[in-house]
Amino acid sequence: MPEQNSPLEPAEGDPFGPHNLPYGVFSTADEPARRRLGVRIGDQVLDAGAAARALGSPYEKLLAQPSLGPLMAAGRTAWRDVRRALTAWVTVPAHRKDVEPLLHPLGSVTMHLPYEVADYVDFYASEHHATNVGRIFRPDGLALPVNWKHLPIGYHGRAGTVVVSGTEVARPSGQRKAPADPAPVFGPSVKLDIEAEVGFVVGTPSVQGSAVELASFRDHVFGLSLLNDWSARDIQAWEYVPLGPFLGKSFATSVSAWVTPLEALDAARIAPPARTERLLPYLDDTDEEEPGGLDLRLSIALNGQVISEPPFSTMYWTAAQQLTHMTVNGASLRTGDLFASGTVSGPDRAGYGSLLELTWNGTEPLELPGGKRTFLEDGDEVTMTAWAPGPDGTRVGLGEVTGRIV
């Protein structure tokens, strides 16, 4: 009989091969209360703590944890060294007899939120999205606010309602008032929307009163995940003047169960779009050694039907600029801080990252196999996936983020 391939050898072209190795937290059916740090390889999850123990690794204390927090807090040198060790564990044939028994099929485990979210900030970094929103809501005014190209606009969200992929999302209720209505009413949102985003996770804290410079981005940010910023557009439209998003956003934010290390995306680094305004020195990335953009290819499916493929490469503001701006006033970072890119939208409808844009605020419904859609209906399921160019022609997959409206 021909020798069977090892489960440590994913199929050729698998976006979750040894060049990727994202982190997550899982439990098994026989020990549902015991959470463990795992690393994804193909369609398997490696118990990272158990592997460190079996191989006598000095990183056992960081990996034998129920959360990604201790590893994230350990800093960039530890992140690099642990990643090198994990790569060896899953690729060196001599380790197979120790490592293979510690693998769990992905479909047999339950995934959990991989870290405790300390703070949550959401930005507004896509020029195409911001312009579309302006055209929809301010048809006779400026599409972009006058400050938009001078600073990354953002708001503070609610860390306690960030949930892991697969968690059902209850339709939110709140006040809403259409322009022609004589008074506001209270009830469930009738304009429930999605926003395809990328979330960046902070590992190393910073000191309050000190800003994080652009060049220090990699010293603080551990990795990234796909993120869905669910949005109740009718609640948001009534409440957000003059202070911005509140209840229309805070009811739920979904993130992938997998955190992709920044180092896995080195081959996806690209220059951001050309800036059309001169930036203040603290945001000027012209002379930075490493380009701040990322070539991520997102895909949005509604009830299994792909409705858009937003390109992250078009994002005007980079994650490094967002981090710097977020701390320029002296605000400190904590391990587990999550900041999101804002809706990822391309220059045309095929790449719009929200139903608000795809249906032009409900005036141009989507034609889907299950019927027309403007905004989300109860029972609708949204799944976002993404990939990026990897080393030597590979693809780096980002873990999906899924949610169903109930």
Secondary structure, DSSP 8 states (H G I E B T S, - for coil): ------TTS--TT-TTSTTT--EEEEEETTEEEEEEEEEEETTEEEEHHHHHHHTT-TTHHHHSSSSSHHHHHT-HHHHHHHHHHHHHHHH-GGGHHHHGGGEEEGGGEEEE-SS----EEEE---HHHHHHHHHHH-TTS-SS-TTTTTS--EEE--GGGEEETT--B---EEEE--TT-SS-EEEE-SSEE--EEEEEEE-S---TT----GGGHHHHEEEEEEEE--EEHHHHHHH-TTT--SHHHHT-EEE-S-BEEGGGGGGGEE-----SS---GGG--TT-SS--EE--EEEEEETTEEEE--BGGG-SS-HHHHHHHHHTTS----TT-EEE------SSGGG--SHHHHTTTTTS-EEETTEEESS--TT-EEEEEEEEE-GGG-EEEEEEEEEEB-
